[in-house]
Amino acid sequence: MIARMMGGDAQGFDPQEIARAAGLPSDPQAMMMMMQQVQAMFSTPSEGPVNWQLAHDHARRVAATDNDPTVSPVQRRSVDEALRLAEMWLDPVTDFPSTGHLGRAWSRAEWVEATMGTWRRLTEPVATSIAKALSETISNQLPEEMKSMMGMMGGPSSILQNIGGAMFGMQLGQAVGALSKDVVGSTDIGVPLSDEHMALLPSNVAAFGQGLDVPEQEVLLFLAVREAAHARLFTQVPWLTGHLLGTIERYARGIHIDMSKIEEAARDIDPTNPESMQAALSQGVFMPERTPEQDAALERLETVLALVEGWVDELTAEATANLPSSSALREMVRRRRATGGPAEHAFASLVGLELRPRRLREAASLWSLLTDERGIKGRDAIWEHPDLLPTAEDLDDPQGFSQRRKLVESSEADVDAALERLLSGGFEAKDTSDDPPEAAGDGSDAVAGSDGGSDGAGGSDDRSGDADDADGGGKPGNPSV
């Protein structure tokens, strides 16, 4: 079975050595019991492509390692006051009103509980595509005798899906649990992870400020302003969250597994050397190959994330201008968001997505320019529709974007004004009162005078009266158009 799955060459494969390297028992009875336990575990269907309960439980366990202290009443009050003050500081620098969301202080375990639903929404499209691709690929590689054996256990597809769901759930739980040790709030990755809440993690905020010559209260206030700014943007721009998730879904639909990479890696594995097996798996052989369409989707995602983080960065700098350490904290956050930490890299390797705004500085410069040119209201109006957002090319040329937007808005304003004038009857007939008179006695229609008379007889021009007399009956002409 291994030979057929890994390229057809079984030479050098010793089943006992493989079992020993994998830590499997040599006793057949113990092996049978283990297989029964594994079968019972994987035969339980999970909800969708991922075993979410397993992911949740493992994330909680990882978050609890390295000490996850509970949040004290003093910390909760401090976070609540910082977020309230942050809302007040933001009011003068943005046209978006306060959200009215409650401020929360979370432990890492509470962060996992509050955000797991969003993680499911973020990763399920990717997990579905990976599970489907992996299941189809491996099913096609299985020998017939193996398929027959799996048929008695529910079929190879269902078994592989359950195994894949459990594996992905464990990996996702590991990644989310690791992220809980790095994040300082509910919007650190540029996507709102919790609805109707602004939140900070006091233990992680304290860790963020370690090594900086900055008072802890200033660090808390600065991060509270960033959290509140994110909350305002995602609340007052209702299409933004769906736009980000839709981009991820478009990326996920094109995932496929390159089986040739797996076969190539298998040829280099020494079954008697567990380190060679780990080295092969660490080369990313299971990572899906990206298509041009996926690259385009990732570019759009990265651009929107940069615009979100750039807008928040600019507002935070304006709102915290009176904080002595504002500039230093701003630079530290910029570097942190642009490079990402180990936990973010682990998440990227899991789902093939890097939720990092590489072009944060360019986006912040663009929003600063738009503030100078349009004012606060005009800058925030850019978020009214996704079609109005700057593109990656616009980040290269902020001045050009501003000029292009002015031309488009000028054209739109002209069309709107003309349409409004048309609907209100503002387009009047041409005034021909000063034109040379037509032959009055031939019964032709009179032209409306300058007073706007439309029947050709009621105008103030004397010629109209003469024409009526000459006509014999003062019969009105047809309305002019």
N, C-alpha and C positions, 0 to 999 in steps of 0.2 A: 504493500500500500504506500509506504514512504517512497519507494523507488518510482512508482507511477506518478505520485504527486510532485516529486522534486526533480523530475527530468528524465526518469527512466533508467538511471544507473544506480544499482544497489551495491556496487562493489565498495567495500570498506565500511559498510554500515553493520554495526554489531548491535542487535536489539538490547542485549544486556547492558552494554556500555551506555546506550541512549537512556535506558531506564535509570541507571545509576547516576548519570549526569543530571537527570531531571529530579532526582531525589525520590524515585518510586520504590516501594518495597519489593524485595526479591521473593518474598513468600507468596505463592499463588493465592492462598486463602485471603491474606491481607489485601492483595491486589483486587480480588473479587469484591470484597467489602467496600474498598475505595471506589471502585467503578459503580457500585450500586448507589453510593452516596452522591456521586457526581451525576449519575443518571437521574436520581430523584430531584436534585437541585436544578438541572437544566430542563427537565421535562415539565416544570412548572412554567406556564406561559407568562411572559411579562407584558406590561401594557405598552405596546408599540415596539420599536426596535431596540429600546434601552430598558434595562432593569432599573427603573427609577428608584425603587425602594432601596436597592443595593447601593445606588449612587448616593442617595440621601444619607444612609447609615454610615457609609464610608467617609463622606465629607464631614460628618459630625465627629467621627473618630479622629480624623486628621486635624481638624480645627482644635480639638481638645488637647492635642500634644503640645509640648513646650509651654504648658500653663496657659489656660484661658480664663483669666479672672472674671468673676461676675462684676457687673457695673454697680457701683455704690450710689446711694441717693445723692451724694455730693456731686458725683460725676454727671449724673442725669440732669441735675439742676444747672450745672455749668454748661453742658452742651445745649440745653434748652435756651439759656440766656444768650449764648453765643449765636445761635441760629436766629433768634429774634432780633438781635442787634444787626446781624448780617442782612436781614430783610430791610431794615431801616436804611442801611448804607447803600443798598442797591436801588432804592426808590428813585433817587435823583439821576441815576446813570442809565436807566433803561425805560423804554415805553411799556414794557410788559408789567402788568400788575403783580402783586404778591399772590402766591398760590393758596395761602391759607392752610397749607399742610402742617401737620404736627411735627415737631422736632423730636427725634429719638436718639438715645444713646444705647448702642448695641454692644454686646459681647460678640466674639467670633461665631459662637454657636447660634446666637440670635440672627446674625447676618446670614448664615447658611439657611436658616429656617425661612427668613424673609425673602431671600433671593432665589431659592431653588426653582420656583415656578418659572421665573424668567430664564434661568439657565436651561431649563427643559425646552422652552420655546426657542431659545437661541441655537441649541445644539441638535434638536430633533431633526430638522431638515438634513443636516450633515450626516447625523447618525443613520437616518433612513437610507440615504444614498450609499453610504459605506457598507452598511449591513447587507443591502441588496446586492451590491457589486461583489462583495466578498463571498456571500452565500452562493451566487450563481457561478463564480469562478471556481470555488472549491468543489462544488457539486459536479461540475464538468470534469474535474480532475480525478474524482473518486473512482476506484475500480468497481466493477459490477458487483463483486462479492461483498464489498463494503457497503454499497448502496442497498443490497439485499438485507444485510444485517441491520442497517439503520431503518429500513422499512418496517421492521418489527417493533421499532421504538418510536414510531410516529413519522418516519420519513426523514431523509437527510436535510431537506430544507428547513423543517421546523426545528430540528435539533441544532443545526448550524445557526439559525436565527436566535435561539435561546442562548447558545454559547456566546455568540457575538454580542447579544444584549447584556449578558452578565459581564463580559470583558469590558465593553464600552462603559457600562455603569461603574465598574471599579475604577477605570481610568478617569472618568468624569468626576467621580467623588474625590479622587486624589487631587485633581486639578482645582476643583472648587474649594476643597479644604485648604490647599496651599495658598490660594488667592486670599482666603479669609485672614491670613496672617500679614498680608501686604496692604490691602485696601484700607483707606481711612474713612470712606463713606459709601453711599449707595450708588454713586455715579462715576466711580473712578475710571472705569473702562470706556467712558463716553456713551454708554447706553444705560437708560434708567432700569435698575435691577429690582426696584420695589415701587409699587404704585402707591400714591397718596402719602408718601413719607419723605422727609428729609432726615438723614441719619448720619451720625459719626460714631466711630469706634474709639473710645478714649484710650485703650491700651495701644492701639496702632498709631493714634495721633501722637502719643508720648514717644513711641519708637521713632516716628518720623522726625521729631525734633531733636533726637539724640545726636550729639556731636556738633550741633549748631549753637552758636553763641547768640541764641534768640530766646527771650522769655517764653515759657510754655503757653501763657495766655495769648500772646501774639500769634503763635503757631495755630492755636485753636481757632482764633478769630479769622485768620486768613483762610484756613481750610473750610470754615463754616460759610464764608462768603462764596467760595467756589461751589460748595454743595448747594447753596440756595440759588445761585445763578443757573446751575444745571437744572434744578427743579423748575424754575420759572420758564426756561426755554422749552423743556419737554412738555410742560403743562399748557403753555400758551400757543404752542405750535403742534396741534394734535396729529398732524400727518407725519411728523418727523420720526417717531418710533416705528410706525409701520413701514416707512420708507427704508429705514436701516435694516429691519428684519426681512423685508422683501428682497433687498439686495443680497442678503445672506442666503435666502432661499434660491435665488437665481444662480448663485454660485454652486449650491449643493446639488442642483438638478443635473449638473454635468459631471459628477464624480464617477470615475471608473478606476479599477485596479489594474496595474500593469503586471500581469503574471510572469512575464519574462524576467522581470527584476527579481522576483522571488526565486525562480528557478536558477538564475545566475548566482544568487547569494547561497542557495542550497549547495551548489557545487563546491563552494569554498569552505563549507562547514566541516570541521573534524569532529565526528560524533564522540570521540574519546576526550575532547577538550571543551569543557563547558564555556570557557572564555571565548572561543572562536564562535560559538553559537550566539553569545550575547553581543559580540562585536558585529556580527552580521545583522542582527535585529536592530541594532542601534544606528544602522546606516539609513534608516527610513525606507526600507523596502516596501512597507505596507502603506506608505503615504501615497495618496492618489496623484496621478499626473494632472496638471492643470491645462485646460484648453484655452484658446484665445478668448472665447466668450467669458470664461471664468476670470481670466486676467483683467478683462474690461470691467467685470462686476466688482472685483477686488479694488480696482483703481477708483471706481465710483464710491465704494464704501470708505476707502481711505480718505478721499477728498471730503466727503460729508463729515467724517469724524474730525478731520483737521478743521473744518469750518466750525463745528460745534465747540471744539476745544479752543480755537482761536477767539471765538466770540466770548466764551467764558473767561479766557485769559485777559482779554482787553477790559471787560467789565470789572473783573476782580482788581486789576491794576488801578482803575479809576476809583473804585469804591474804597480801596484800602490805601489810598495815597497818603493818608496821615499816619499810617503805621510805619515806624522807623525801619522795620525789617522787611517791608513789602517787596522791594526789588530783589533782595537775596532769596526770599521764599519763592518769588515768581520764577526766578532762574532755576531753582532746584526742582520745582514742579515741572517746568518745561523739559528739563533733561530726563526726569523720571518718566514722563509720558512719552517722550520721543524714543527712548531706548528700551523701556519696559524692564521688568524684573524677572527673576527666574520663574516665578509662578505664571506670569503672562506668557513666557516662552513655552512652558509646559502646556498651557491651554492651546497655544498656537499649534504645537506639534500634535495635539489630540484631534482638533477639528480642521486643521489646515488654514486657520484664519488668524491673522495678527490684527487685533483691534487696537492699533496704535496710530496716532496721527503724526506721521513722519514730517508733514509740512505745517506743523503748528505755528512756527514763527512767521511763515509767509501769510498764513491765514490771519493771524493777529494783526499783521501790518495792513492787510486789506481792510479789516474791520475798522482799524484806526483811521485809515484814509477816508472811508465812507462816513465815519463820524464827523470828520472835519468838513467834508463836502456837503453832506445831507442833513447833519444833525442827528440826534438820538432817534427821533421818530422815523426819519428816512432810512437810517441804517437798519433798524429792527424790521422795517417793512419788507426787507429783502426775504424774510422768512415766511412771507404770505403763501408762497407756492414753490414746490420743488423746481419748477422750470425757471424761477428767478435766481436760483442759487448760482454762485460762481462755479466754474469748472476748474479742472486741473490746469488748463492753459491760462485761465484768468488769474490763478495764483502766481503765475510767472510774470504777468503783466497787469498789476492792479490798476494803473492809470488807464490802460486800454479798456479794462472792464468798465470802469466808471464812465468813460466816454461812450462806449457801446450802449450802456444802460440809458444814458441820457438821450441818445438817438431813438432808441426803442420807445422810451417813455414819451418823448416829444411826438412821435408818430401816433402812439396810442391816444395821447391827449387830443390831437387833431381829429382823429376818427371819432372819438367820444363826443367832442364838441359839435362836429357836423351831424352826427346821429341825433344828438339832443335837439339841435336846431331844427332838423327835419321833422322830428316827432312833435315839436311844439308849434309847428307851422311857421317857423321863422324864415323860410325861403319864400320871398315875395316875387310876384311877376315882374318882368322887366318894365321899367317906366319909359314909355315912348311918347310922353306928352310934348316933347320938344321936336319930335320927328316931323318931317314935311307931311301936310295933310293928304290923305288919300282922296280920291274922287268921292265927294260927299253924297252925291245924288244917285249913286248906282246901287244903293241898298246894301252895301257891304257892312260887315260887322264893325262896330266902333271899338277902338282900342281903349283899354282901361286907363283912366287918368291917374294923375299923381296921387289922388286921394285914395287909391286902392279900390275904386268902384269896379265891381266885377260884372255888371250887367251891360256896360257900354252906354247906359242912358242916364245914370244918376250922377255922372261926374260933374265937376265944376267948370270944365273947359267949355267955352262958348261954342267951339266947333261941334261938340256933341249935340247941343241944342239945335244948331242949324241943320245938322244932319237929320235930326228927328223931324223938323218942320218940312224939310225937303222930301222926306220919305212919305209924308202925308199923314201918318198915324202915330208918330212917335213910338213906333214899335221897337222894343228893346232888342239889342243884338245878342248873340250867343256869348256866354261867359268866356273870357279869354283865359288861356292856360299859361 
